[in-house]
Amino acid sequence: MTDPSAPDEVAVVFTALADPRRREVLETVASASGITATAVAERLTISRQAVAKHLAVLTEAGLVTSSKRGREVLFEVSPAPLEETARWLQRQASAWDRQLEALKRRAERSIR
């Protein structure tokens, strides 16, 4: 049984991706696997503090993971939450396709 108080993974992903700047941060991390927050900030010309806040939200959503290499913290994209969100979207699209196809059949029958 699912805990009703537990956050919905898909909702958490959508919330994390709602901010356009955060999506830019995610895209930057995806394009350079194993990148530091400082390098992300330099590429996007925003403060390291802003990048750190965005990375914290992305990490909380499971979209980004971090690992230490010496004194550096490296960030990488974690595809699993995006894949689950894509599967959810596909299920929604399929349900709408079925409903629209049924509506089309009814409309075509009514004009014959």
OpenMM code with the backbone's topology and positions (N, CA, C; nanometers):
from openmm import Vec3, app, unit

residues = "MET THR ASP PRO SER ALA PRO ASP GLU VAL ALA VAL VAL PHE THR ALA LEU ALA ASP PRO ARG ARG ARG GLU VAL LEU GLU THR VAL ALA SER ALA SER GLY ILE THR ALA THR ALA VAL ALA GLU ARG LEU THR ILE SER ARG GLN ALA VAL ALA LYS HIS LEU ALA VAL LEU THR GLU ALA GLY LEU VAL THR SER SER LYS ARG GLY ARG GLU VAL LEU PHE GLU VAL SER PRO ALA PRO LEU GLU GLU THR ALA ARG TRP LEU GLN ARG GLN ALA SER ALA TRP ASP ARG GLN LEU GLU ALA LEU LYS ARG ARG ALA GLU ARG SER ILE ARG".split()
positions = [
    Vec3(0.0836, -0.1180, 0.0000),
    Vec3(0.0000, 0.0000, 0.0000),
    Vec3(0.0886, 0.1250, 0.0000),
    Vec3(0.0514, 0.2232, -0.0767),
    Vec3(0.1278, 0.3468, -0.0874),
    Vec3(0.0938, 0.4405, 0.0273),
    Vec3(0.1954, 0.5005, 0.0833),
    Vec3(0.1774, 0.5976, 0.1909),
    Vec3(0.1202, 0.7260, 0.1314),
    Vec3(-0.0034, 0.7648, 0.1679),
    Vec3(-0.0642, 0.8846, 0.1088),
    Vec3(0.0091, 1.0137, 0.1429),
    Vec3(0.0882, 1.0113, 0.2497),
    Vec3(0.1620, 1.1325, 0.2855),
    Vec3(0.2958, 1.1415, 0.2118),
    Vec3(0.3358, 1.0323, 0.1461),
    Vec3(0.4619, 1.0326, 0.0716),
    Vec3(0.4462, 1.1165, -0.0548),
    Vec3(0.5501, 1.1931, -0.0888),
    Vec3(0.5396, 1.2754, -0.2092),
    Vec3(0.5339, 1.1886, -0.3344),
    Vec3(0.4518, 1.2272, -0.4279),
    Vec3(0.4384, 1.1596, -0.5553),
    Vec3(0.5630, 1.1908, -0.6382),
    Vec3(0.6346, 1.0864, -0.6820),
    Vec3(0.7605, 1.1057, -0.7544),
    Vec3(0.7422, 1.1914, -0.8791),
    Vec3(0.6354, 1.1677, -0.9533),
    Vec3(0.6109, 1.2453, -1.0753),
    Vec3(0.5860, 1.3919, -1.0405),
    Vec3(0.5092, 1.4172, -0.9361),
    Vec3(0.4823, 1.5556, -0.8950),
    Vec3(0.6102, 1.6251, -0.8507),
    Vec3(0.6956, 1.5528, -0.7808),
    Vec3(0.8225, 1.6106, -0.7359),
    Vec3(0.9082, 1.6482, -0.8567),
    Vec3(0.9108, 1.5617, -0.9580),
    Vec3(0.9881, 1.5905, -1.0798),
    Vec3(0.9307, 1.7125, -1.1508),
    Vec3(0.7985, 1.7161, -1.1681),
    Vec3(0.7370, 1.8320, -1.2345),
    Vec3(0.7649, 1.9610, -1.1574),
    Vec3(0.7580, 1.9547, -1.0262),
    Vec3(0.7859, 2.0732, -0.9448),
    Vec3(0.9303, 2.1188, -0.9646),
    Vec3(1.0221, 2.0235, -0.9644),
    Vec3(1.1637, 2.0583, -0.9834),
    Vec3(1.1884, 2.1174, -1.1215),
    Vec3(1.1179, 2.0672, -1.2217),
    Vec3(1.1395, 2.1131, -1.3593),
    Vec3(1.0565, 2.2359, -1.3955),
    Vec3(0.9745, 2.2831, -1.3039),
    Vec3(0.8877, 2.3980, -1.3334),
    Vec3(0.9667, 2.5270, -1.3547),
    Vec3(1.0820, 2.5363, -1.2950),
    Vec3(1.1639, 2.6573, -1.3060),
    Vec3(1.2538, 2.6489, -1.4302),
    Vec3(1.2434, 2.7456, -1.5222),
    Vec3(1.3238, 2.7395, -1.6454),
    Vec3(1.4745, 2.7423, -1.6196),
    Vec3(1.5181, 2.8177, -1.5216),
    Vec3(1.6614, 2.8241, -1.4910),
    Vec3(1.7091, 2.6893, -1.4385),
    Vec3(1.6234, 2.6224, -1.3596),
    Vec3(1.6592, 2.4910, -1.3064),
    Vec3(1.6714, 2.3895, -1.4197),
    Vec3(1.5850, 2.4016, -1.5204),
    Vec3(1.5972, 2.3132, -1.6368),
    Vec3(1.7300, 2.3374, -1.7086),
    Vec3(1.7722, 2.4634, -1.7149),
    Vec3(1.9030, 2.4942, -1.7750),
    Vec3(2.0160, 2.4293, -1.6960),
    Vec3(2.0054, 2.4340, -1.5648),
    Vec3(2.1065, 2.3706, -1.4801),
    Vec3(2.1092, 2.2208, -1.5087),
    Vec3(1.9920, 2.1579, -1.5144),
    Vec3(1.9845, 2.0141, -1.5421),
    Vec3(2.0446, 1.9822, -1.6787),
    Vec3(2.0119, 2.0616, -1.7802),
    Vec3(2.0669, 2.0393, -1.9140),
    Vec3(2.2190, 2.0542, -1.9140),
    Vec3(2.2696, 2.1489, -1.8387),
    Vec3(2.4143, 2.1690, -1.8309),
    Vec3(2.4815, 2.0500, -1.7640),
    Vec3(2.4226, 2.0012, -1.6565),
    Vec3(2.4774, 1.8830, -1.5890),
    Vec3(2.4718, 1.7629, -1.6834),
    Vec3(2.3633, 1.7492, -1.7573),
    Vec3(2.3490, 1.6365, -1.8499),
    Vec3(2.4518, 1.6424, -1.9627),
    Vec3(2.4864, 1.7627, -2.0051),
    Vec3(2.5800, 1.7764, -2.1174),
    Vec3(2.7250, 1.7555, -2.0757),
    Vec3(2.7519, 1.7606, -1.9473),
    Vec3(2.8894, 1.7462, -1.8983),
    Vec3(2.8879, 1.6636, -1.7714),
    Vec3(2.8687, 1.5355, -1.7855),
    Vec3(2.8589, 1.4474, -1.6702),
    Vec3(2.9812, 1.4620, -1.5797),
    Vec3(2.9559, 1.4723, -1.4516),
    Vec3(3.0638, 1.4892, -1.3558),
    Vec3(3.1142, 1.6321, -1.3517),
    Vec3(3.0212, 1.7256, -1.3401),
    Vec3(3.0537, 1.8685, -1.3425),
    Vec3(3.0358, 1.9278, -1.2033),
    Vec3(3.1159, 2.0262, -1.1714),
    Vec3(3.1043, 2.0938, -1.0417),
    Vec3(3.0010, 2.2063, -1.0504),
    Vec3(2.9524, 2.2476, -0.9351),
    Vec3(2.8580, 2.3602, -0.9301),
    Vec3(2.9242, 2.4869, -0.9833),
    Vec3(3.0514, 2.5034, -0.9558),
    Vec3(3.1242, 2.6210, -1.0057),
    Vec3(3.1274, 2.6223, -1.1579),
    Vec3(3.1520, 2.5067, -1.2186),
    Vec3(3.1555, 2.4980, -1.3648),
    Vec3(3.0174, 2.5252, -1.4243),
    Vec3(2.9125, 2.4766, -1.3583),
    Vec3(2.7758, 2.5052, -1.4052),
    Vec3(2.7513, 2.6553, -1.3999),
    Vec3(2.7892, 2.7181, -1.2903),
    Vec3(2.7696, 2.8628, -1.2740),
    Vec3(2.8438, 2.9406, -1.3823),
    Vec3(2.9649, 2.8986, -1.4134),
    Vec3(3.0425, 2.9669, -1.5173),
    Vec3(2.9772, 2.9532, -1.6543),
    Vec3(2.9263, 2.8354, -1.6839),
    Vec3(2.8622, 2.8130, -1.8145),
    Vec3(2.7323, 2.8908, -1.8289),
    Vec3(2.6594, 2.9057, -1.7198),
    Vec3(2.5289, 2.9727, -1.7258),
    Vec3(2.5357, 3.1189, -1.6844),
    Vec3(2.6506, 3.1632, -1.6450),
    Vec3(2.6710, 3.3002, -1.5959),
    Vec3(2.5687, 3.3410, -1.4893),
    Vec3(2.5551, 3.2537, -1.3907),
    Vec3(2.4757, 3.2855, -1.2716),
    Vec3(2.5628, 3.2546, -1.1502),
    Vec3(2.5211, 3.3006, -1.0359),
    Vec3(2.6038, 3.2818, -0.9164),
    Vec3(2.6110, 3.1343, -0.8767),
    Vec3(2.7211, 3.1010, -0.8122),
    Vec3(2.7378, 2.9643, -0.7650),
    Vec3(2.6321, 2.9321, -0.6595),
    Vec3(2.5945, 3.0326, -0.5802),
    Vec3(2.4918, 3.0123, -0.4775),
    Vec3(2.3572, 2.9765, -0.5415),
    Vec3(2.3229, 3.0437, -0.6507),
    Vec3(2.1975, 3.0123, -0.7208),
    Vec3(2.2031, 2.8709, -0.7771),
    Vec3(2.3169, 2.8356, -0.8361),
    Vec3(2.3335, 2.7002, -0.8895),
    Vec3(2.3207, 2.5981, -0.7773),
    Vec3(2.3821, 2.6249, -0.6630),
    Vec3(2.3755, 2.5321, -0.5495),
    Vec3(2.2311, 2.5102, -0.5052),
    Vec3(2.1520, 2.6162, -0.5026),
    Vec3(2.0104, 2.6031, -0.4644),
    Vec3(1.9346, 2.5183, -0.5666),
    Vec3(1.9587, 2.5440, -0.6950),
    Vec3(1.8920, 2.4653, -0.7993),
    Vec3(1.9353, 2.3186, -0.7933),
    Vec3(2.0643, 2.2957, -0.7720),
    Vec3(2.1134, 2.1583, -0.7621),
    Vec3(2.0543, 2.0868, -0.6409),
    Vec3(2.0315, 2.1582, -0.5321),
    Vec3(1.9699, 2.0975, -0.4134),
    Vec3(1.8284, 2.0502, -0.4443),
    Vec3(1.7520, 2.1318, -0.5170),
    Vec3(1.6154, 2.0928, -0.5543),
    Vec3(1.6193, 1.9733, -0.6494),
    Vec3(1.7091, 1.9776, -0.7471),
    Vec3(1.7213, 1.8673, -0.8430),
    Vec3(1.7663, 1.7387, -0.7738),
    Vec3(1.8531, 1.7518, -0.6754),
    Vec3(1.8983, 1.6353, -0.5989),
    Vec3(1.7836, 1.5790, -0.5160),
    Vec3(1.7079, 1.6663, -0.4514),
    Vec3(1.5922, 1.6234, -0.3710),
    Vec3(1.4907, 1.5487, -0.4571),
    Vec3(1.4755, 1.5907, -0.5811),
    Vec3(1.3823, 1.5249, -0.6733),
    Vec3(1.4410, 1.3971, -0.7326),
    Vec3(1.5678, 1.3702, -0.7035),
    Vec3(1.6317, 1.2499, -0.7553),
    Vec3(1.6825, 1.2645, -0.8978),
    Vec3(1.6772, 1.3854, -0.9521),
    Vec3(1.7179, 1.4078, -1.0906),
    Vec3(1.8687, 1.4208, -1.1064),
    Vec3(1.9367, 1.4526, -0.9973),
    Vec3(2.0812, 1.4727, -0.9986),
    Vec3(2.1404, 1.4006, -0.8780),
    Vec3(2.2557, 1.3404, -0.8982),
    Vec3(2.3296, 1.2807, -0.7871),
    Vec3(2.4650, 1.3503, -0.7765),
    Vec3(2.5237, 1.3416, -0.6598),
    Vec3(2.6549, 1.4035, -0.6403),
    Vec3(2.7509, 1.3018, -0.5811),
    Vec3(2.8782, 1.3233, -0.6109),
    Vec3(2.9832, 1.2397, -0.5530),
    Vec3(3.1056, 1.3271, -0.5303),
    Vec3(3.1812, 1.2921, -0.4284),
    Vec3(3.3016, 1.3703, -0.3962),
    Vec3(3.4217, 1.3096, -0.4671),
    Vec3(3.5030, 1.3993, -0.5223),
    Vec3(3.6330, 1.3606, -0.5779),
    Vec3(3.7338, 1.4584, -0.5190),
    Vec3(3.8028, 1.4127, -0.4186),
    Vec3(3.8918, 1.5037, -0.3468),
    Vec3(3.8095, 1.6108, -0.2775),
    Vec3(3.8410, 1.7371, -0.3082),
    Vec3(3.7664, 1.8487, -0.2489),
    Vec3(3.6477, 1.8907, -0.3340),
    Vec3(3.6357, 1.8333, -0.4524),
    Vec3(3.5274, 1.8727, -0.5437),
    Vec3(3.4049, 1.7838, -0.5266),
    Vec3(3.2898, 1.8433, -0.5484),
    Vec3(3.1645, 1.7683, -0.5537),
    Vec3(3.1207, 1.7703, -0.6994),
    Vec3(3.1050, 1.6508, -0.7561),
    Vec3(3.0672, 1.6372, -0.8965),
    Vec3(2.9212, 1.5959, -0.9066),
    Vec3(2.8513, 1.6541, -1.0028),
    Vec3(2.7091, 1.6273, -1.0223),
    Vec3(2.6870, 1.5542, -1.1536),
    Vec3(2.5939, 1.4594, -1.1492),
    Vec3(2.5542, 1.3837, -1.2676),
    Vec3(2.4024, 1.3707, -1.2686),
    Vec3(2.3481, 1.3558, -1.3879),
    Vec3(2.2038, 1.3356, -1.4018),
    Vec3(2.1708, 1.1914, -1.3663),
    Vec3(2.0609, 1.1736, -1.2970),
    Vec3(2.0074, 1.0415, -1.2658),
    Vec3(1.8820, 1.0228, -1.3502),
    Vec3(1.8843, 0.9352, -1.4501),
    Vec3(1.7728, 0.9267, -1.5447),
    Vec3(1.6452, 0.8606, -1.4913),
    Vec3(1.6527, 0.7839, -1.3849),
    Vec3(1.5365, 0.7065, -1.3390),
    Vec3(1.4108, 0.7908, -1.3149),
    Vec3(1.4175, 0.9030, -1.2428),
    Vec3(1.2949, 0.9812, -1.2221),
    Vec3(1.2373, 1.0371, -1.3528),
    Vec3(1.3244, 1.0761, -1.4453),
    Vec3(1.2755, 1.1256, -1.5749),
    Vec3(1.2096, 1.0135, -1.6541),
    Vec3(1.2680, 0.8940, -1.6466),
    Vec3(1.2095, 0.7794, -1.7167),
    Vec3(1.0719, 0.7461, -1.6600),
    Vec3(1.0581, 0.7484, -1.5270),
    Vec3(0.9278, 0.7214, -1.4642),
    Vec3(0.8264, 0.8282, -1.5037),
    Vec3(0.8692, 0.9529, -1.5076),
    Vec3(0.7805, 1.0623, -1.5483),
    Vec3(0.7398, 1.0461, -1.6941),
    Vec3(0.8329, 1.0057, -1.7791),
    Vec3(0.8016, 0.9821, -1.9208),
    Vec3(0.7008, 0.8683, -1.9350),
    Vec3(0.7171, 0.7622, -1.8548),
    Vec3(0.6195, 0.6515, -1.8592),
    Vec3(0.4817, 0.7001, -1.8150),
    Vec3(0.4765, 0.7834, -1.7122),
    Vec3(0.3485, 0.8376, -1.6657),
    Vec3(0.2840, 0.9213, -1.7762),
    Vec3(0.3633, 1.0069, -1.8395),
    Vec3(0.3104, 1.0895, -1.9490),
    Vec3(0.2601, 1.0028, -2.0638),
    Vec3(0.3317, 0.8944, -2.0942),
    Vec3(0.2890, 0.8048, -2.2015),
    Vec3(0.1558, 0.7385, -2.1672),
    Vec3(0.1384, 0.6984, -2.0411),
    Vec3(0.0102, 0.6396, -2.0007),
    Vec3(-0.1028, 0.7410, -2.0167),
    Vec3(-0.0766, 0.8663, -1.9797),
    Vec3(-0.1792, 0.9707, -1.9941),
    Vec3(-0.2109, 0.9938, -2.1412),
    Vec3(-0.1079, 0.9988, -2.2240),
    Vec3(-0.1279, 1.0201, -2.3678),
    Vec3(-0.2074, 0.9054, -2.4282),
    Vec3(-0.1768, 0.7828, -2.3879),
    Vec3(-0.2493, 0.6666, -2.4397),
    Vec3(-0.3961, 0.6710, -2.3993),
    Vec3(-0.4225, 0.7092, -2.2759),
    Vec3(-0.5617, 0.7191, -2.2298),
    Vec3(-0.6371, 0.8238, -2.3105),
    Vec3(-0.5747, 0.9378, -2.3347),
    Vec3(-0.6397, 1.0422, -2.4153),
    Vec3(-0.6593, 0.9961, -2.5591),
    Vec3(-0.5613, 0.9256, -2.6144),
    Vec3(-0.5751, 0.8739, -2.7511),
    Vec3(-0.6954, 0.7809, -2.7611),
    Vec3(-0.7116, 0.6927, -2.6617),
    Vec3(-0.8261, 0.6002, -2.6627),
    Vec3(-0.9576, 0.6773, -2.6533),
    Vec3(-0.9633, 0.7771, -2.5655),
    Vec3(-1.0865, 0.8551, -2.5510),
    Vec3(-1.1189, 0.9325, -2.6782),
    Vec3(-1.0190, 0.9912, -2.7394),
    Vec3(-1.0423, 1.0674, -2.8628),
    Vec3(-1.0821, 0.9756, -2.9776),
    Vec3(-1.0238, 0.8568, -2.9830),
    Vec3(-1.0606, 0.7605, -3.0876),
    Vec3(-1.2059, 0.7164, -3.0688),
    Vec3(-1.2476, 0.6918, -2.9455),
    Vec3(-1.3867, 0.6539, -2.9188),
    Vec3(-1.4809, 0.7677, -2.9568),
    Vec3(-1.4448, 0.8899, -2.9253),
    Vec3(-1.5258, 1.0061, -2.9622),
    Vec3(-1.5357, 1.0191, -3.1137),
    Vec3(-1.4266, 0.9971, -3.1821),
    Vec3(-1.4252, 1.0037, -3.3286),
    Vec3(-1.5192, 0.8987, -3.3876),
    Vec3(-1.5129, 0.7749, -3.3346),
    Vec3(-1.6011, 0.6686, -3.3856),
    Vec3(-1.7475, 0.7046, -3.3638),
    Vec3(-1.7803, 0.7585, -3.2443),
    Vec3(-1.9196, 0.7979, -3.2176),
    Vec3(-1.9634, 0.9094, -3.3120),
    Vec3(-1.8777, 1.0057, -3.3345),
    Vec3(-1.9118, 1.1167, -3.4241),
    Vec3(-1.9316, 1.0671, -3.5667),
    Vec3(-1.8456, 0.9765, -3.6107),
    Vec3(-1.8582, 0.9234, -3.7468),
    Vec3(-1.9848, 0.8408, -3.7622),
    Vec3(-2.0224, 0.7659, -3.6572),
    Vec3(-2.1468, 0.6870, -3.6637),
    Vec3(-2.2689, 0.7782, -3.6687),
    Vec3(-2.2622, 0.8906, -3.5995),
    Vec3(-2.3795, 0.9787, -3.5934),
    Vec3(-2.4023, 1.0542, -3.7243),
    Vec3(-2.3007, 1.0687, -3.8074),
    Vec3(-2.3213, 1.1402, -3.9340),
    Vec3(-2.3538, 1.0460, -4.0488),
    Vec3(-2.3579, 0.9184, -4.0257),
    Vec3(-2.3918, 0.8214, -4.1318),
    Vec3(-2.5392, 0.8043, -4.1432),
] * unit.nanometer
topology = app.Topology()
chain = topology.addChain("A")
for resn in residues:
    res = topology.addResidue(resn, chain)
    for name in ("N", "CA", "C"):
        topology.addAtom(name, app.Element.getBySymbol(name[0]), res)
